[in-house]
Amino acid sequence: MSVKASSFCFEGSRFVVTGGARGIGYAIARAAIGAGAAVALLDLADAGVEVAAVKLQSEVEGAEVVTHLCDVSSYEQVQAAREALEESWGLADVLVNNAGIAHHVPAEEMSVADWDRMLAVNLSGTFFCSQVFGRPMIAAGSGAVVNIASMSGLIVNRPQPQAAYNVSKAGVIMLTKSLAAEWAPYGVRVNAVAPGYTRTEMVERLVQTDMASNYWIGGTPLARMGTPDEIANAVLFLASDAASFVTGETLLADGGYTLW
């Protein structure tokens, strides 16, 4: 049986994308809108989420975009965001847990505050959003959650020291498996995408450095960094009906980096 084009259509679907104001999150939102979905962007107050929404509406004709300010490391804010969206917008069909932070510091020098913040945003935030937005999916008997992990959850990549980041993303991968196993009986699929080095605005200033050329690009078999759009495409696949028999998986999108 051939793959139906409708398997990749999200007409009538609602996506919630955390950390959607820029970078990979913005690309995911744009791709979802392009496939027919309505999108809610959740991001911090200082992240320009309203600007991102206006930009999306200018880039995609007829785009339906709503926003809500939310720190995913706060359970109370996540709960408030879901309640506000339900009242004014509706229930989410797809949740993309993209919000995350990175901090490069040698393990022996890392402060307790830095360690705690990394785990709070990257891991606890993913759990909080999954639980809060997953409950209505369980009640409805359908839904998809896609977590943005990292190849750093599978390997210790070089050269930057980032023990806390690696641990947080490894936790996201195991959380993905655990939720997938628990929620499969309710018709809710949970998967993850593990990006390799991706050329976002945050790392653009580093692209021309020796670190990027020798390690980020030099260590990647495809000999380049990925783009946010390429990560977004992987997310849409896992969220779509084309992946209806896929759950608990982590899709590496790393240009082959972890092969060596």
Contacts in CASP RR format, 6 or more apart in sequence:
PFRMAT RR
TARGET T0000
AUTHOR 0000-0000-0000
METHOD contacts of the structure
MODEL  1
MSVKASSFCFEGSRFVVTGGARGIGYAIARAAIGAGAAVALLDLADAGVE
VAAVKLQSEVEGAEVVTHLCDVSSYEQVQAAREALEESWGLADVLVNNAG
IAHHVPAEEMSVADWDRMLAVNLSGTFFCSQVFGRPMIAAGSGAVVNIAS
MSGLIVNRPQPQAAYNVSKAGVIMLTKSLAAEWAPYGVRVNAVAPGYTRT
EMVERLVQTDMASNYWIGGTPLARMGTPDEIANAVLFLASDAASFVTGET
LLADGGYTLW
3 242 0 8 1.000
6 241 0 8 1.000
7 240 0 8 1.000
7 241 0 8 1.000
7 242 0 8 1.000
7 244 0 8 1.000
8 35 0 8 1.000
8 236 0 8 1.000
8 237 0 8 1.000
8 240 0 8 1.000
8 241 0 8 1.000
8 242 0 8 1.000
9 35 0 8 1.000
9 36 0 8 1.000
10 32 0 8 1.000
10 35 0 8 1.000
10 36 0 8 1.000
10 37 0 8 1.000
10 94 0 8 1.000
10 236 0 8 1.000
10 239 0 8 1.000
10 240 0 8 1.000
11 36 0 8 1.000
11 37 0 8 1.000
12 36 0 8 1.000
12 37 0 8 1.000
12 38 0 8 1.000
13 32 0 8 1.000
13 36 0 8 1.000
13 37 0 8 1.000
13 38 0 8 1.000
13 93 0 8 1.000
13 94 0 8 1.000
14 37 0 8 1.000
14 38 0 8 1.000
14 39 0 8 1.000
14 40 0 8 1.000
14 89 0 8 1.000
14 90 0 8 1.000
14 91 0 8 1.000
14 92 0 8 1.000
14 93 0 8 1.000
14 94 0 8 1.000
15 28 0 8 1.000
15 29 0 8 1.000
15 32 0 8 1.000
15 37 0 8 1.000
15 38 0 8 1.000
15 39 0 8 1.000
15 40 0 8 1.000
15 92 0 8 1.000
15 93 0 8 1.000
15 94 0 8 1.000
15 95 0 8 1.000
15 96 0 8 1.000
15 239 0 8 1.000
16 39 0 8 1.000
16 40 0 8 1.000
16 42 0 8 1.000
16 85 0 8 1.000
16 92 0 8 1.000
16 94 0 8 1.000
16 95 0 8 1.000
16 96 0 8 1.000
16 129 0 8 1.000
16 133 0 8 1.000
17 25 0 8 1.000
17 28 0 8 1.000
17 29 0 8 1.000
17 32 0 8 1.000
17 39 0 8 1.000
17 40 0 8 1.000
17 41 0 8 1.000
17 42 0 8 1.000
17 96 0 8 1.000
17 98 0 8 1.000
18 42 0 8 1.000
18 43 0 8 1.000
18 70 0 8 1.000
18 72 0 8 1.000
18 95 0 8 1.000
18 96 0 8 1.000
18 97 0 8 1.000
18 98 0 8 1.000
18 99 0 8 1.000
18 129 0 8 1.000
19 25 0 8 1.000
19 41 0 8 1.000
19 42 0 8 1.000
19 43 0 8 1.000
19 44 0 8 1.000
19 47 0 8 1.000
19 72 0 8 1.000
19 98 0 8 1.000
19 99 0 8 1.000
19 100 0 8 1.000
20 26 0 8 1.000
20 28 0 8 1.000
20 29 0 8 1.000
20 41 0 8 1.000
20 42 0 8 1.000
20 43 0 8 1.000
20 47 0 8 1.000
20 49 0 8 1.000
20 52 0 8 1.000
20 98 0 8 1.000
20 99 0 8 1.000
21 41 0 8 1.000
21 43 0 8 1.000
21 44 0 8 1.000
21 47 0 8 1.000
21 48 0 8 1.000
21 49 0 8 1.000
21 51 0 8 1.000
21 52 0 8 1.000
22 47 0 8 1.000
22 48 0 8 1.000
22 52 0 8 1.000
22 200 0 8 1.000
22 201 0 8 1.000
22 202 0 8 1.000
23 200 0 8 1.000
23 201 0 8 1.000
23 202 0 8 1.000
23 228 0 8 1.000
24 98 0 8 1.000
24 148 0 8 1.000
24 195 0 8 1.000
24 198 0 8 1.000
24 200 0 8 1.000
24 228 0 8 1.000
24 231 0 8 1.000
24 232 0 8 1.000
25 96 0 8 1.000
25 98 0 8 1.000
25 148 0 8 1.000
25 228 0 8 1.000
25 232 0 8 1.000
26 52 0 8 1.000
26 56 0 8 1.000
26 228 0 8 1.000
27 227 0 8 1.000
27 228 0 8 1.000
27 229 0 8 1.000
27 231 0 8 1.000
27 232 0 8 1.000
28 96 0 8 1.000
28 98 0 8 1.000
28 228 0 8 1.000
28 231 0 8 1.000
28 232 0 8 1.000
28 235 0 8 1.000
28 236 0 8 1.000
29 39 0 8 1.000
29 41 0 8 1.000
29 52 0 8 1.000
29 56 0 8 1.000
29 65 0 8 1.000
30 56 0 8 1.000
30 59 0 8 1.000
30 60 0 8 1.000
30 232 0 8 1.000
31 229 0 8 1.000
31 232 0 8 1.000
31 233 0 8 1.000
31 235 0 8 1.000
31 236 0 8 1.000
32 39 0 8 1.000
32 94 0 8 1.000
32 232 0 8 1.000
32 236 0 8 1.000
32 239 0 8 1.000
33 39 0 8 1.000
33 56 0 8 1.000
33 60 0 8 1.000
33 63 0 8 1.000
33 64 0 8 1.000
33 65 0 8 1.000
34 60 0 8 1.000
34 63 0 8 1.000
35 236 0 8 1.000
37 94 0 8 1.000
38 64 0 8 1.000
38 65 0 8 1.000
38 66 0 8 1.000
38 89 0 8 1.000
39 56 0 8 1.000
39 63 0 8 1.000
39 64 0 8 1.000
39 65 0 8 1.000
39 66 0 8 1.000
40 65 0 8 1.000
40 66 0 8 1.000
40 67 0 8 1.000
40 68 0 8 1.000
40 85 0 8 1.000
40 89 0 8 1.000
40 92 0 8 1.000
41 49 0 8 1.000
41 52 0 8 1.000
41 53 0 8 1.000
41 65 0 8 1.000
41 66 0 8 1.000
41 67 0 8 1.000
41 68 0 8 1.000
42 49 0 8 1.000
42 67 0 8 1.000
42 68 0 8 1.000
42 69 0 8 1.000
42 70 0 8 1.000
42 72 0 8 1.000
42 81 0 8 1.000
42 99 0 8 1.000
42 129 0 8 1.000
43 49 0 8 1.000
43 52 0 8 1.000
43 67 0 8 1.000
43 69 0 8 1.000
43 70 0 8 1.000
43 99 0 8 1.000
44 69 0 8 1.000
44 70 0 8 1.000
44 71 0 8 1.000
45 69 0 8 1.000
49 67 0 8 1.000
49 69 0 8 1.000
50 67 0 8 1.000
52 67 0 8 1.000
53 65 0 8 1.000
53 66 0 8 1.000
53 67 0 8 1.000
56 63 0 8 1.000
56 65 0 8 1.000
57 63 0 8 1.000
57 65 0 8 1.000
66 85 0 8 1.000
66 88 0 8 1.000
66 89 0 8 1.000
68 81 0 8 1.000
68 84 0 8 1.000
68 85 0 8 1.000
70 77 0 8 1.000
70 78 0 8 1.000
70 80 0 8 1.000
70 81 0 8 1.000
71 77 0 8 1.000
72 78 0 8 1.000
72 97 0 8 1.000
72 99 0 8 1.000
72 100 0 8 1.000
72 121 0 8 1.000
72 125 0 8 1.000
72 126 0 8 1.000
72 128 0 8 1.000
72 129 0 8 1.000
73 117 0 8 1.000
73 120 0 8 1.000
73 121 0 8 1.000
73 124 0 8 1.000
73 125 0 8 1.000
73 128 0 8 1.000
74 128 0 8 1.000
75 128 0 8 1.000
75 132 0 8 1.000
78 125 0 8 1.000
78 128 0 8 1.000
78 129 0 8 1.000
78 132 0 8 1.000
79 132 0 8 1.000
82 92 0 8 1.000
82 132 0 8 1.000
82 133 0 8 1.000
82 136 0 8 1.000
85 92 0 8 1.000
86 136 0 8 1.000
91 136 0 8 1.000
91 137 0 8 1.000
91 140 0 8 1.000
92 133 0 8 1.000
92 136 0 8 1.000
92 137 0 8 1.000
93 137 0 8 1.000
93 142 0 8 1.000
93 143 0 8 1.000
93 144 0 8 1.000
94 143 0 8 1.000
94 144 0 8 1.000
94 145 0 8 1.000
94 146 0 8 1.000
94 239 0 8 1.000
95 129 0 8 1.000
95 130 0 8 1.000
95 133 0 8 1.000
95 134 0 8 1.000
95 137 0 8 1.000
95 144 0 8 1.000
95 145 0 8 1.000
95 146 0 8 1.000
96 145 0 8 1.000
96 146 0 8 1.000
96 147 0 8 1.000
96 148 0 8 1.000
96 235 0 8 1.000
96 239 0 8 1.000
97 125 0 8 1.000
97 126 0 8 1.000
97 129 0 8 1.000
97 130 0 8 1.000
97 145 0 8 1.000
97 146 0 8 1.000
97 147 0 8 1.000
97 148 0 8 1.000
97 172 0 8 1.000
98 148 0 8 1.000
99 121 0 8 1.000
99 125 0 8 1.000
99 129 0 8 1.000
100 121 0 8 1.000
100 122 0 8 1.000
100 148 0 8 1.000
101 117 0 8 1.000
101 118 0 8 1.000
101 121 0 8 1.000
101 122 0 8 1.000
102 162 0 8 1.000
102 165 0 8 1.000
103 110 0 8 1.000
103 114 0 8 1.000
103 117 0 8 1.000
103 118 0 8 1.000
103 162 0 8 1.000
103 164 0 8 1.000
103 165 0 8 1.000
104 160 0 8 1.000
104 161 0 8 1.000
104 162 0 8 1.000
104 165 0 8 1.000
105 114 0 8 1.000
105 161 0 8 1.000
105 162 0 8 1.000
106 161 0 8 1.000
107 161 0 8 1.000
107 163 0 8 1.000
110 163 0 8 1.000
110 164 0 8 1.000
114 164 0 8 1.000
115 164 0 8 1.000
118 164 0 8 1.000
118 165 0 8 1.000
118 167 0 8 1.000
118 168 0 8 1.000
119 164 0 8 1.000
119 167 0 8 1.000
119 168 0 8 1.000
121 168 0 8 1.000
122 165 0 8 1.000
122 168 0 8 1.000
122 169 0 8 1.000
122 172 0 8 1.000
123 168 0 8 1.000
123 171 0 8 1.000
123 172 0 8 1.000
123 175 0 8 1.000
126 147 0 8 1.000
126 172 0 8 1.000
126 175 0 8 1.000
127 175 0 8 1.000
130 145 0 8 1.000
130 147 0 8 1.000
130 175 0 8 1.000
130 179 0 8 1.000
130 190 0 8 1.000
133 145 0 8 1.000
134 143 0 8 1.000
134 145 0 8 1.000
134 183 0 8 1.000
134 188 0 8 1.000
137 143 0 8 1.000
137 145 0 8 1.000
137 183 0 8 1.000
137 186 0 8 1.000
137 188 0 8 1.000
138 183 0 8 1.000
138 186 0 8 1.000
138 188 0 8 1.000
141 186 0 8 1.000
141 187 0 8 1.000
141 188 0 8 1.000
142 187 0 8 1.000
142 188 0 8 1.000
143 187 0 8 1.000
143 188 0 8 1.000
143 189 0 8 1.000
144 188 0 8 1.000
144 189 0 8 1.000
144 190 0 8 1.000
144 191 0 8 1.000
144 238 0 8 1.000
144 239 0 8 1.000
145 179 0 8 1.000
145 188 0 8 1.000
145 189 0 8 1.000
145 190 0 8 1.000
145 191 0 8 1.000
146 190 0 8 1.000
146 191 0 8 1.000
146 192 0 8 1.000
146 193 0 8 1.000
146 235 0 8 1.000
146 238 0 8 1.000
146 239 0 8 1.000
147 172 0 8 1.000
147 175 0 8 1.000
147 176 0 8 1.000
147 190 0 8 1.000
147 191 0 8 1.000
147 192 0 8 1.000
147 193 0 8 1.000
148 172 0 8 1.000
148 192 0 8 1.000
148 193 0 8 1.000
148 195 0 8 1.000
148 231 0 8 1.000
148 235 0 8 1.000
149 169 0 8 1.000
149 172 0 8 1.000
149 173 0 8 1.000
149 176 0 8 1.000
149 192 0 8 1.000
149 193 0 8 1.000
149 194 0 8 1.000
149 250 0 8 1.000
150 165 0 8 1.000
150 169 0 8 1.000
150 172 0 8 1.000
150 194 0 8 1.000
150 195 0 8 1.000
150 196 0 8 1.000
151 157 0 8 1.000
151 194 0 8 1.000
151 195 0 8 1.000
151 196 0 8 1.000
151 252 0 8 1.000
151 254 0 8 1.000
151 257 0 8 1.000
151 258 0 8 1.000
152 162 0 8 1.000
152 165 0 8 1.000
152 166 0 8 1.000
152 169 0 8 1.000
153 166 0 8 1.000
153 167 0 8 1.000
153 169 0 8 1.000
153 170 0 8 1.000
153 171 0 8 1.000
153 172 0 8 1.000
153 173 0 8 1.000
153 194 0 8 1.000
154 170 0 8 1.000
154 173 0 8 1.000
154 194 0 8 1.000
154 250 0 8 1.000
154 252 0 8 1.000
154 258 0 8 1.000
155 258 0 8 1.000
156 166 0 8 1.000
157 215 0 8 1.000
157 257 0 8 1.000
158 215 0 8 1.000
159 211 0 8 1.000
159 215 0 8 1.000
160 211 0 8 1.000
169 194 0 8 1.000
172 192 0 8 1.000
173 192 0 8 1.000
173 194 0 8 1.000
173 250 0 8 1.000
176 190 0 8 1.000
176 191 0 8 1.000
176 192 0 8 1.000
176 248 0 8 1.000
176 249 0 8 1.000
176 250 0 8 1.000
177 248 0 8 1.000
179 190 0 8 1.000
179 248 0 8 1.000
180 189 0 8 1.000
180 190 0 8 1.000
180 191 0 8 1.000
180 247 0 8 1.000
180 248 0 8 1.000
180 249 0 8 1.000
181 248 0 8 1.000
183 189 0 8 1.000
183 190 0 8 1.000
184 247 0 8 1.000
189 238 0 8 1.000
189 243 0 8 1.000
189 244 0 8 1.000
189 246 0 8 1.000
189 247 0 8 1.000
189 248 0 8 1.000
190 247 0 8 1.000
190 248 0 8 1.000
191 238 0 8 1.000
191 243 0 8 1.000
191 246 0 8 1.000
191 247 0 8 1.000
191 248 0 8 1.000
191 249 0 8 1.000
191 250 0 8 1.000
191 251 0 8 1.000
192 238 0 8 1.000
192 248 0 8 1.000
192 249 0 8 1.000
192 250 0 8 1.000
192 251 0 8 1.000
193 231 0 8 1.000
193 234 0 8 1.000
193 235 0 8 1.000
193 238 0 8 1.000
193 250 0 8 1.000
193 251 0 8 1.000
193 253 0 8 1.000
194 250 0 8 1.000
194 251 0 8 1.000
194 252 0 8 1.000
194 253 0 8 1.000
194 254 0 8 1.000
195 226 0 8 1.000
195 231 0 8 1.000
195 253 0 8 1.000
195 254 0 8 1.000
196 220 0 8 1.000
196 226 0 8 1.000
196 252 0 8 1.000
196 253 0 8 1.000
196 254 0 8 1.000
196 255 0 8 1.000
196 257 0 8 1.000
197 203 0 8 1.000
197 212 0 8 1.000
197 216 0 8 1.000
197 217 0 8 1.000
197 220 0 8 1.000
197 225 0 8 1.000
197 226 0 8 1.000
197 254 0 8 1.000
197 257 0 8 1.000
198 225 0 8 1.000
198 226 0 8 1.000
198 227 0 8 1.000
198 228 0 8 1.000
198 230 0 8 1.000
198 231 0 8 1.000
199 207 0 8 1.000
199 225 0 8 1.000
199 226 0 8 1.000
199 227 0 8 1.000
199 228 0 8 1.000
200 228 0 8 1.000
203 212 0 8 1.000
206 212 0 8 1.000
207 225 0 8 1.000
212 225 0 8 1.000
216 225 0 8 1.000
217 223 0 8 1.000
217 224 0 8 1.000
217 225 0 8 1.000
219 257 0 8 1.000
219 260 0 8 1.000
220 254 0 8 1.000
220 255 0 8 1.000
220 256 0 8 1.000
220 257 0 8 1.000
221 255 0 8 1.000
221 256 0 8 1.000
221 257 0 8 1.000
221 259 0 8 1.000
221 260 0 8 1.000
222 255 0 8 1.000
222 256 0 8 1.000
226 253 0 8 1.000
226 255 0 8 1.000
230 253 0 8 1.000
231 253 0 8 1.000
234 251 0 8 1.000
234 253 0 8 1.000
237 243 0 8 1.000
237 251 0 8 1.000
238 246 0 8 1.000
238 249 0 8 1.000
238 251 0 8 1.000
252 258 0 8 1.000
END
